Amino acid sequence: MQSHGHRKAEQFPLELHICSVRVLNGSFSHGRVMRVSLFHNQRAGDSTSLSFIRELIETSGHEVVRVFDREAAFGELIDERTELVVAAGGDGTVSAAARLLAGKPIPLTVLPLGTANNIAKTLQGEASSEELIARWNTAGRRRVDMGMAHGMWGERRFLEAVGVGLVPVSIASTMTEPLSGEDAQANVRNAVVRYGKVLADLKPRRWTIRVDGEEVSGDFILVEVLNIRSVGPNLVLDEDADPSDGHFNVVIAEDKHRDEIARYIQDRIEGKEGRLALPSLSGQHVDIHGRGDTHVDDELVRCAIPGTASIQLEAAAVEFLVS
């Protein structure tokens, strides 16, 4: 798919700092001093400051030993001295760290400070940063799949999802008319409301999807290649999507599914859990052919002419420390 460039949704800016931390006297390190690099998004959804994170770490018995910016830290982060990476921010911050660590023997863990925190909720539930730091010494490890998306616009690793239809059109809408809210929870609710408004006016488009060679063509309002179960403002599109199972869940929705999605969005607006049961395919290699904007995680790719996006699973690409 041809693109006029990549744009980042304004509600998920990516401004990172990186620290090194030594974990002291923990069973996770088996008595060794461990060096940890910390990705911190200063403008993440709840605006938690670096000084507050430092205090949390130090009062939990750990020591912050270095602070520097992302570019200067690149070589330090991936050298043999780094034993753990902590992504403190939202989904964009976590995905950036995961892309950097893919294929490397360095575990990653998350402090959920963003707006949606889809990845953290998938891997760690609703635990707070304080609770998660307290569990570092006893946390286990989990291998997590990633994906590689290729198109005429280039290639990019992703951790959450790639798709066309409702999600990228909603991202584009929030870029044109930014959302505002008093806190992260209000921002999530406002984003869900925006998705509902976009859905009401969304016209189906013709797409051809191939999943491990199986072809499906139709006029769709949503096609999502899921590595985790939720996208955007915590919209759970497939509860069975598991980032450690070695395959994608490919969810598709035609115009006949519009009312079901609208009911789910309304349930979310009203504070109800809701549930979707959209058609889904499973596979490791997915091609999406057609014309329209695409999203790769929370990045919008503008596509002016028909083309194909090819998406390949990278099984067990990154190791997470989870509790």
VMD Tcl script that draws the C-alpha trace (Angstrom):
set ca {
  {0.00 0.00 0.00}
  {1.39 3.37 -0.98}
  {1.64 5.89 1.80}
  {1.98 9.62 2.07}
  {3.88 9.05 5.31}
  {3.53 7.76 8.82}
  {1.78 9.84 11.45}
  {1.45 9.23 15.15}
  {-1.88 9.74 16.89}
  {-1.57 12.85 19.04}
  {-3.04 11.24 22.14}
  {-0.15 8.78 22.26}
  {3.02 10.92 21.90}
  {6.30 9.09 22.32}
  {8.84 11.11 24.28}
  {11.17 8.73 26.06}
  {13.82 8.86 28.74}
  {15.95 5.87 29.67}
  {17.46 5.08 33.07}
  {19.63 2.28 34.32}
  {18.60 0.67 37.60}
  {20.36 -1.84 39.81}
  {18.05 -4.35 41.48}
  {19.40 -5.18 44.91}
  {19.06 -8.37 46.96}
  {16.19 -9.85 44.91}
  {15.45 -13.49 44.22}
  {14.87 -12.56 40.57}
  {18.58 -11.72 40.33}
  {19.54 -14.69 42.53}
  {21.55 -12.37 44.80}
  {23.30 -10.56 41.93}
  {23.20 -6.82 41.26}
  {21.14 -6.40 38.08}
  {21.36 -3.53 35.63}
  {17.98 -2.34 34.35}
  {17.22 0.18 31.59}
  {14.01 2.19 31.97}
  {12.03 3.63 29.07}
  {9.91 6.50 30.37}
  {7.31 8.44 28.41}
  {7.15 11.84 30.13}
  {3.84 12.64 28.42}
  {2.09 9.30 28.91}
  {-1.60 9.24 29.74}
  {-1.36 9.77 33.51}
  {1.65 12.16 33.29}
  {3.61 10.34 36.00}
  {6.94 12.09 36.46}
  {10.35 10.48 36.24}
  {11.09 11.65 39.80}
  {8.02 9.79 41.10}
  {9.07 6.60 39.31}
  {12.56 7.01 40.76}
  {11.05 7.29 44.26}
  {8.92 4.16 43.71}
  {11.97 2.19 42.62}
  {14.21 3.43 45.43}
  {11.63 2.92 48.20}
  {11.20 -0.64 46.92}
  {14.84 -1.34 47.63}
  {16.27 -0.66 44.19}
  {18.74 1.98 43.05}
  {18.51 4.31 40.05}
  {22.04 4.77 38.77}
  {21.73 6.51 35.40}
  {19.42 8.75 33.35}
  {19.87 9.64 29.68}
  {17.85 10.15 26.50}
  {16.71 7.47 24.08}
  {19.20 8.16 21.27}
  {22.23 8.24 23.58}
  {21.03 5.08 25.30}
  {20.59 2.85 22.26}
  {24.03 1.24 22.43}
  {23.94 0.97 26.21}
  {20.50 -0.60 26.24}
  {21.37 -3.58 24.12}
  {24.89 -4.27 25.37}
  {25.68 -7.27 27.55}
  {25.49 -5.26 30.80}
  {21.73 -4.65 30.54}
  {19.77 -7.43 32.23}
  {16.23 -6.01 32.37}
  {14.33 -3.29 30.50}
  {11.36 -1.50 32.07}
  {8.90 0.35 29.83}
  {7.18 3.04 31.92}
  {4.46 4.55 29.77}
  {1.66 3.53 27.45}
  {1.35 1.03 24.63}
  {3.56 3.10 22.31}
  {6.39 3.07 24.84}
  {6.05 -0.68 25.40}
  {5.98 -1.39 21.66}
  {9.07 0.75 21.10}
  {10.97 -1.17 23.74}
  {9.76 -4.52 22.39}
  {10.90 -3.63 18.86}
  {14.33 -2.80 20.20}
  {14.57 -6.04 22.18}
  {13.09 -8.44 19.58}
  {15.37 -11.42 19.17}
  {17.63 -10.37 22.04}
  {18.06 -12.29 25.33}
  {17.01 -9.36 27.53}
  {13.62 -9.43 29.32}
  {11.17 -6.53 29.29}
  {8.64 -5.52 31.92}
  {5.96 -2.80 32.02}
  {4.88 -0.02 34.35}
  {1.47 0.99 32.89}
  {1.39 4.80 32.77}
  {-0.43 5.34 29.47}
  {-3.98 6.01 28.37}
  {-5.18 2.56 27.26}
  {-2.41 0.23 28.50}
  {-3.68 -2.63 26.31}
  {-0.39 -4.53 26.47}
  {0.04 -4.23 30.23}
  {-3.55 -5.34 30.86}
  {-3.04 -8.33 28.58}
  {0.15 -9.46 30.32}
  {-0.26 -8.19 33.90}
  {-3.92 -7.39 34.52}
  {-4.85 -4.22 36.42}
  {-1.92 -4.11 38.88}
  {-0.52 -0.69 39.76}
  {3.09 0.37 39.24}
  {3.71 0.09 42.99}
  {2.41 -3.49 43.04}
  {4.40 -4.47 39.96}
  {7.70 -3.08 41.25}
  {7.15 -4.94 44.53}
  {6.81 -8.20 42.54}
  {9.92 -7.82 40.37}
  {11.95 -10.12 42.61}
  {9.50 -13.01 42.28}
  {8.10 -12.40 38.78}
  {8.14 -15.09 36.11}
  {9.03 -14.82 32.44}
  {6.83 -15.15 29.37}
  {7.82 -15.29 25.70}
  {5.60 -13.05 23.57}
  {5.05 -13.08 19.82}
  {5.48 -10.02 17.62}
  {4.60 -9.37 14.00}
  {6.35 -7.81 11.03}
  {4.21 -5.79 8.62}
  {5.47 -5.05 5.09}
  {3.92 -2.69 2.52}
  {4.83 -0.15 -0.11}
  {5.24 2.20 2.86}
  {8.08 0.09 4.29}
  {8.16 -2.40 7.15}
  {7.55 -2.25 10.89}
  {7.43 -4.63 13.81}
  {4.32 -4.51 15.95}
  {3.10 -5.90 19.25}
  {-0.64 -5.12 19.30}
  {-2.32 -5.27 15.89}
  {-2.42 -4.23 12.24}
  {-5.69 -3.40 10.55}
  {-7.89 -1.46 8.18}
  {-11.34 0.04 8.49}
  {-12.73 1.24 11.83}
  {-9.50 1.51 13.84}
  {-7.33 3.57 11.43}
  {-10.30 5.76 10.47}
  {-10.88 6.45 14.18}
  {-7.18 7.22 14.70}
  {-7.35 9.66 11.77}
  {-10.41 11.29 13.34}
  {-8.61 11.88 16.64}
  {-5.68 13.43 14.77}
  {-8.03 15.85 13.01}
  {-10.04 16.57 16.17}
  {-7.90 15.68 19.20}
  {-9.57 14.20 22.25}
  {-9.43 15.90 25.63}
  {-10.20 14.66 29.11}
  {-9.35 15.33 32.72}
  {-7.48 12.05 33.13}
  {-6.60 8.80 31.35}
  {-9.97 7.22 32.21}
  {-11.85 10.16 30.69}
  {-9.64 10.00 27.60}
  {-10.45 6.32 27.14}
  {-14.18 6.96 27.44}
  {-13.98 9.89 25.00}
  {-12.09 7.70 22.55}
  {-14.76 4.99 22.79}
  {-17.41 7.65 22.05}
  {-15.40 8.76 19.02}
  {-15.18 5.18 17.73}
  {-18.98 5.01 17.95}
  {-19.38 8.18 15.92}
  {-16.89 6.99 13.30}
  {-18.64 3.60 13.09}
  {-22.01 5.24 12.40}
  {-20.68 6.92 9.23}
  {-18.15 4.30 8.15}
  {-18.62 2.93 4.64}
  {-17.51 -0.66 3.88}
  {-14.55 -1.10 1.56}
  {-13.51 -3.99 -0.64}
  {-10.65 -6.02 0.83}
  {-9.11 -9.39 0.06}
  {-7.56 -11.20 3.01}
  {-5.34 -14.27 2.80}
  {-4.60 -16.14 6.01}
  {-2.03 -18.90 5.55}
  {-3.24 -19.21 1.95}
  {-6.98 -19.20 2.74}
  {-8.62 -16.30 0.87}
  {-11.62 -14.26 1.95}
  {-12.93 -11.30 -0.06}
  {-15.71 -8.91 0.81}
  {-16.83 -5.44 1.73}
  {-15.61 -4.91 5.28}
  {-15.91 -2.20 7.93}
  {-13.13 -3.75 10.01}
  {-10.20 -6.09 9.47}
  {-7.81 -6.55 12.40}
  {-4.77 -8.82 12.62}
  {-4.56 -9.23 16.39}
  {-1.55 -10.25 18.43}
  {-3.32 -9.23 21.65}
  {-7.05 -9.17 22.30}
  {-7.68 -5.41 22.52}
  {-6.93 -2.32 20.43}
  {-7.40 1.43 20.77}
  {-9.35 2.47 23.88}
  {-9.44 -1.06 25.38}
  {-11.81 -2.43 22.74}
  {-11.66 -6.22 23.09}
  {-12.15 -7.53 19.55}
  {-11.34 -11.19 20.27}
  {-11.07 -12.51 23.83}
  {-9.22 -15.60 22.55}
  {-6.29 -13.66 21.09}
  {-3.14 -14.70 22.97}
  {0.28 -13.13 22.28}
  {2.08 -16.33 23.25}
  {0.17 -18.90 21.18}
  {2.18 -18.69 17.96}
  {-0.54 -17.31 15.68}
  {-2.57 -14.19 14.89}
  {-6.32 -13.92 15.35}
  {-7.71 -12.17 12.25}
  {-11.07 -10.53 13.01}
  {-13.30 -9.36 10.15}
  {-16.57 -7.46 10.20}
  {-19.00 -6.72 7.38}
  {-21.84 -4.23 7.36}
  {-24.11 -6.85 8.93}
  {-21.91 -6.72 12.05}
  {-22.25 -2.95 12.46}
  {-25.09 -3.16 14.98}
  {-23.22 -5.70 17.11}
  {-20.15 -3.45 17.26}
  {-22.34 -0.42 18.00}
  {-24.00 -2.25 20.92}
  {-20.61 -3.23 22.29}
  {-19.36 0.36 22.07}
  {-22.52 1.62 23.79}
  {-22.03 -0.95 26.57}
  {-18.48 0.35 27.06}
  {-19.69 3.96 27.18}
  {-22.20 2.96 29.89}
  {-19.50 1.23 31.91}
  {-20.57 -2.30 31.04}
  {-18.09 -4.96 29.99}
  {-19.84 -6.06 26.78}
  {-18.65 -8.77 24.43}
  {-18.09 -9.20 20.70}
  {-18.36 -12.44 18.73}
  {-17.04 -11.41 15.31}
  {-15.82 -13.86 12.64}
  {-12.18 -14.79 13.19}
  {-9.45 -16.69 11.36}
  {-6.15 -17.97 12.73}
  {-2.76 -17.98 11.04}
  {0.86 -16.93 10.95}
  {0.98 -15.14 7.59}
  {-1.67 -12.63 6.54}
  {-2.01 -10.53 3.38}
  {-4.48 -7.65 3.20}
  {-5.12 -6.28 -0.30}
  {-7.18 -3.19 -1.00}
  {-7.21 0.59 -0.70}
  {-7.46 2.55 2.50}
  {-5.51 3.75 5.50}
  {-3.82 1.15 7.71}
  {-2.71 1.22 11.32}
  {0.36 -0.56 12.68}
  {-0.12 -0.53 16.46}
  {-1.03 3.14 17.09}
  {0.72 4.46 13.97}
  {-1.43 5.58 11.03}
  {-0.23 4.82 7.49}
  {-1.97 6.82 4.77}
  {-2.64 4.72 1.66}
  {-3.77 6.44 -1.54}
  {-3.81 3.56 -4.04}
  {-4.60 -0.18 -3.83}
  {-1.81 -2.35 -2.52}
  {-0.96 -5.27 -0.26}
  {0.20 -5.34 3.33}
  {1.94 -8.60 4.24}
  {2.06 -9.53 7.91}
  {4.28 -12.30 9.26}
  {4.34 -13.69 12.79}
  {7.60 -13.68 14.74}
  {6.97 -16.32 17.39}
  {8.38 -15.81 20.90}
  {10.21 -12.69 19.70}
  {10.58 -10.94 23.06}
  {10.66 -12.11 26.66}
  {8.55 -10.29 29.29}
  {8.95 -10.31 33.04}
  {5.37 -10.74 34.32}
  {3.77 -11.10 37.72}
}
mol new
graphics top color blue
foreach p $ca { graphics top sphere $p radius 0.5 }
foreach p [lrange $ca 0 end-1] q [lrange $ca 1 end] { graphics top cylinder $p $q radius 0.2 }
display resetview
